[in-house]
Amino acid sequence: MHITEVNEILEKVSKGELTAEDAQKILGTYKDEDLGKELRNVPGKEQLEIFGIIFAFLILELMYDSLFIYGILEGWDQPFLSFILAMAFLILGLMLDFYRRSFMPDVLEAKKRRRKVITKLER
């Protein structure tokens, strides 16, 4: 469907010649809000052990960051500085992964698929 056809349909809706539901049926977006159904939404458990691990990683991250800045100021060689920076990013990734797995809610959503074949009437 070309953009001019969509604009014509929207103009008909604004003039009152066509209802919004009919326009959605023509455009193929009727009941799109019903496509996904939430099956499970479990809030994350606040675990003290995981918080302790994340806090330890935070201290280690700060140590690597300060070591990197000190190395830049002292003029250390580039391979060692790149190793320190890589370790800092690795620790940051582990922190984010632990946070995501432990504190973010677990949501399972089932989505229905649309038809892949567009008939001539819908074009």
Beta strands, then each sheet from edge to edge (+ up, - down):
strand 1: 36-42
strand 2: 106-111
sheet 1: 1+ 2-
end
